[in-house]
Amino acid sequence: MGCPAILTIMIRGIRPLLRGSTYAGALFAYCGALASLPLLPFAMLPALVWRSAPYGVRFVLTLLVWAALIVVVGLARTTRRVLIVGARRLLGVPLPDPVAARRSARSPGTASAPAVPSGADRWRTPLWLLLQVALGWTGGLAGTVLLGAGLALPGGWTSGEARVSWSGWSVQVAGVWSWVVALVCLVLVPVVCVVVTGALRWLAPGLLGPSSAERLALAAERELLLAERNRLARELHDSIGHTLTAATIQAAVAGEVLSVDPVAARAALRGIEESARAALEDLDYVLGVLREEEPGTAPARTLADLPELLDRLRCAGAVVEPVLSGDLARVRGTLSRAAYRILQEGLTNALRHGAGGPVEVRVTVAPDGLELGVVNRTGTGAGTGTGAGVFPTSGHGLPGLAERVRLLHGEIEAGPDGPRHWRLAVRLPIRLSA
């Protein structure tokens, strides 16, 4: 082994001694040892009562009672949370919060389902606390003895000799060797910190990290979070996309009729204002959720708001022919909100890509399902019946509609309806409205 390799090994060995995180981790262990001190007087009570027992028996009894009290403290949920926070900050170990204490990040006020710990999982925190206290006391005592020896030995050289004694064991160090031994003792003090910190970091993931049940709960929570973000993306696309399309067309209409028909121009501008206000409500809600703030009530537009949507389209100059049949009051809740968004997206695309002809909107409430339909004349370039001018395949509208319908266990058809028309047809089971 050459000199460069030996030098590299020495640098790697010295590097942990120079890191502040090493001593922060040792401090975490020592704090655990100090926190156990208030339990010691209670642990000594049985030994004080049993005075007739030999000293060794009373000492062991005190240690056992002390360990039992530490275990009781470790069973508290608050203890686990405090230990996890301390391990994250002082040990630098990435540990998630206990699942039982977490709340759904996307459903404010609704607690996530806590993981039910098994018997082995329940004892992981007390075991960690016992090991932390044991390492804290062992490392603290060893470091104190080594530090004291390192400071005392050089002073004994002036008198000709130095003696280290502990528990009946002693060694005499004289001359320059007292300085060598002192230096070794001082170097071993940070080595003890490295060993204590390394042991805690090795134990932390297994004892303070999530159990198998908690990992499943965390995975379920991440899945719910992703589903909620996808839902918000769909809502934002449907709302803002419709508003921008309608506002653009309404602004063009207002510009054309401003001088010849001020009443129609004012109606178009009023439609722009109403559409923008509705879109701002949706945007404020989505941004509040994404920023993990406490959002207000989500804008819940349902089929009851369909007439308002059609009026805004008429203000934009579109000819809308609604065909409504059945009792719309039967459609409630999630189904009604989804139906509104589906019709909104269909009308947006008809307005954006259509040829300006009449748009037929059909809503039929059947005994076993809800049928939605949007039929309009295709735009230029779609006369062959491909329909490419109405629903461009590169956008997000049609895939978003298909995903929304799939989540509601419905059926969707989108494509040419004759040589000059495009048809969007959706069927949703009515039972999902409950």
N, C-alpha and C positions, 0 to 999 in steps of 0.2 A: 504494500500500500504506500503510495507516494505522499510527499508532503502536501500537495494541493488537496488530496482526498482527506488527509487527516485534518487539515485546516477547515475544510468544508464541514466535517463532522463536528468539530469544535464550535464553529459558528452556529450550526443548527442546535447544538446543545445549550449554548449560551443565550440564544434568541428568546426562549421562553422566560428566562430570568429577567429580561429587560422589558417585558410587556406589562403594561398596567393592568390588563385583564387578568393576569395571573394572581395579582395581589387582591384584585376585586373579588375573585372567586374564593380566595382564602378568607377574606373578610366575611363573605357570606357564610362560610363554615363556622368561623369564630362567633359570628352573631347568633347562629343557632345554638352554640355551646353556652353563650352568655344568657340567651333567652330561657335555657333550661334551669338556670340557677334558682329562680323563685320556687321551683318544684322540689328542690333538694331538702329544705326543712321538713316538708310533708313526708318525703321519702325516709327521713331519719326517724320518724316517730315510732315505727315498729321496733327498730333497734334500741331506742331509748327505753321502750317498755320492757323489752326482753334483755335486761341487763345481765342475766345469768349466763347467756350464751357466750361462746368464745368470740374473740374479736373478729376472727376470719369469717365466722358465720354471720355476725352482725354486719360486716362489711358487704358480703355478698347479698344479704337480705336488702340492705339499703340500695344497692345497685339494681336489684330486680324490681323493687317498688318504684325506684326512679324511672326505670325503663317502662314500667306499666303506666305511670302517669304521663310520660311522653307519648305513648301509644294513644292514650285517651285524648290528648290534645290533638294528635294527628288525625283522629277520626272526624273532626269538625270540618265542614265544607269550607268555612272561611280560612282555615289553616292551609288547605290546598291552594286556594286562590292566591293567598299571600306568598306561599312558597313558589308558585309558578311565576308571579311577577318578579320576585327576587332572583330566581334563576335566569329569567330573561335579561334582566338588567345587569346583574353582577357576574353571572357565568357566561352570558352571551349565547345561551342555547335557545333556538327558536321553538317556543312551546305555545300552542294555541290555548285560549281560555277554556276552562271546563265547559263542556257542552251544556250541562244542566243550567249553567248560569248565563248562557247566551240567549239573545233574542233574535228573531228573524230580522235581518237587515233591511228587508224589503216589505215587511208587513209590520209597521210600528204598532206597538201595543199588544202584539200577539207573540207569546212565548213559543220558542221552538221546542219540539218534543225532546225531553231529556232522555239521555241514554241510561238504561237500567244497569248499574254496575253489578258484576258478579262478585262472589265472595273473595276471589283473589284480587280483583281490581280494588275492592274496598280497603284492602290492607296495604296497598302500595304506598299511600301517603304516610301512614305510621312507620312503615319500614324505611322510607326515605328520611323521615325526621330522626329516627334512631341512628341511621348511618351518618347523617349530617352532624348530629350532636357528637357522636363518637369520633368522627374525623376532626371535628372542631376542637374537642378536648385533646385528642392525641397530637394533632398538629400544633395546637397552641402550647401545650406543655413541652413538646420536643423543641419547638422554636425558642421558647423562653430559656430552656436549659442550654441550648446551643449558643444563644445570644449572650447569656450570662457567662458561659465558659469563654467565649471569644473575647469578651471585654475584661475578664478577670485574669486570664492566664498571662498576658504580657506584664501585668503589674507584679505578678509573683516572681518574674525573672530578676527584678531588682534586688530581691532578698535571697537570690541564689537558687530557689526552687519554687515550683507551683504544684499543687496537689488538687486533683479533681475527685471528689467523693460523692457517692449517691447510693443510698440504701445498702450500706455495708460494703460497697465496691468502691475502690479508690485506685488512682493511678498517679504517679509522681512524674512530672515533666520539668526538666531543668534546662537551663541554658537557652540557646537559640531555638530549640525544639518547641519551647512554649509559644513562640511567635508563629511557628509553622502550624501547630495544632490550633492556635487561636484563629488563624486565617482559614483553616479548613472548617472550623465550627461556624465562622461567619458566613462562609460560602454555602454551608448546608442549610442555613436559615431560609434563603429563598428557594432552595431545592425542596424543602418541606412544603413551601407554599405551592410549588409546581405540582408536587405529588397530590396534595389535598385537592387542588383545583381540577387536576386531570381526573381524579377519581370521581368527583362530583359531576363533572361534565359527562363522563362515561355512564354514570348511573341515571342522570336526569331524564333522557328520552324514555327509558324503560319504566321508571317509577313516577315521573311527573308528566310524561307525555300521554297522549290520548290512548285509551284502551281500544280493543277491537270494536266494541260496541260504540264508543265515541267516534271512531274513525268512520263507521257506517253513518252515524248521525251527521258528521261533518260533510261527508260526501252527499248525503241527501240534502243538506242545507245549501251546498254549492250548486246542486242541480236545481233546486228551487230558485236560487238567485239567478242562475243563467236563464231559466224559463221566464222569470219576471223581467229580466232585461230584454229578452226577445219580445215579450208582450209589449213592453214600453216602446221598443223600436217600431213595432207594427202600428201601435196607436199613434206615434209621432208621425210616421210616414203617411198614414191615412188622413190625419187631421191637417198637418201642415201642407202636405201635397195638394189636398183638395182646396185649401184656402188660397194657396198661391195661384193655382190654376184659375179658380173662380175670380180672384182679385185681378189677375192679369186681363182676363176677358172683360170683366166689368169696367176696368179702367179704359180699355180700348173702346167699349161701347159709349162710355161717358165722353170720351174725347170726340167721337164722331157726331154725337147728337147734342153736344153742349150748346151750340149756337142755334140749332133748329128746334130742339125739344128740351128745354131746361128741366122740365118735370122728370123726363126719363133719365136725364143725366144725374139729377139729384137722387133718384131711386137707385141708380147704379152705384153712386158714391156711398149711399146708405148701406147698400149690400156689402160693399168693401169693408165698411166700418164694422158691421155685425160679424162678418167672417173673420176679420182680424181679431176681434175681441174674443171670439170663441177659440181661435187658435192660440191666443196668448194664455187662456186658462189651461188648455192642454199642455202648453209648453212649460208653464210655471209648475204644474203638478209633476211632470216628468223630470224637470231639473231638480226639484225638491227631493225626489226619490233618489236620483243618481248622486246627489251630494250627501246622502244619508242624513238629511234633515228630517224634521217632522212635517211631512207634507199635509196640505189640506185635503178636503174630500175630493176624490177623483171625479172629474167631470163625467157624469153618467148619462150619456145621450142614448136614447132608445128609439124604438119605432114611433113613439109619441112625438119625437122631434122631426120626423120625416117631412111633414108639411113645411116646416121652416127651411129645411134643406132644399126642398123643391122650389120654394119661393126665391131663395138666393140664386139658384140656377136660372130661374126665369128673369131675374134682374140682370143676369149676365147675358141675356139675349137668347138663351136656349129655349126650345119648345119641348116641354115635358108633358107626357101623357101618362098619368098614373092610372093603374088598374088595380084596385084594392078589393079583395073579397075575403070573407070570413071575419071572425071576431078577433081583431088585433089585440084586445085586452087579454086574451089567453096567453099571449107571448109576453113573458116577464123575465126579469133578471138577466142572467148571462146571455141567454139566447136572444133577448131583445136588443141588448147592447151590441152583440156580434152581428145581428142582422142589419143594424144601422150602419156599422162600419163597412160591411160588405157592400151595401147599396151605395154608400158614400164613395168607396173606391171605384165601383163600377161606373157611377155617374161622372166621377172625376176623369176617368179614362175616356168616357164617351165625349165629355166636353173638350178634352185636350186633343184627342186624335180623331174625333168624328168629323163628318163632312158638313155639319151644320144642320142636318135634317132633324126631324122630331125624334125624341128619345122616349121609348116606352119603358115604363117602370111597372113591374108586376109583383104584387105581394099577395100570396094566397095562403090562408090559414086552413089547412086540411085537418081532419080528425087525428091523423097520426104524424103530421109533419108540417113544416113551414117551407113554402116554396118562394124563392126570390128570383127575379129575372130582370135583366137590363138588355134592351135591344135597340141598336142605333145604326144609322147609315155609316158605312166605312168611309175613311178618308181617302184622299188621292193616293194612288198607288196600290189600293187594295181591291180594285175592281175585279181582279181575278178570283176573288173569294178567299184569299189567304188570310185576310184580316190582319196583316202585319202593321197596318196603319193605326190600329186601335190599341192593341196590347203588345208593345215591343217586348221581345223576349229578353232583352238585356236589362230591363228594369226590375224593380222589387215588388211591383203591384200584384201581378198574377201569382208569383210564388208565395207572397204573403197571404193572399186570399186562400190559396190551396192549403197552406199550413193552418190557418184559422179554421177552415171548414173541417180539416182532418181532426183537429183537437176536439171538435164538437160532434165527431162521428157522423159527419154529413157527406154529401156527394156534390161535386162541382163539375160543370162542363163549360168550356169556353172555346169558341171557335166560330167559323163562318156559318151564317144562317141564310142560305141563298147567295146569289151572286153579289149583292150590294149591302149586306147587313152583317153585323156582328152580334152574337148573342152570348150573354153570360147567364147561366142557370145554376142555381144552388138549391139543394134540398137539405133541410136540417130536421132531425127528429124533435118533435114538439115536447117529448118527455123531459128534455134537458132544461126546460124553463123553470122547473120547480126548484 
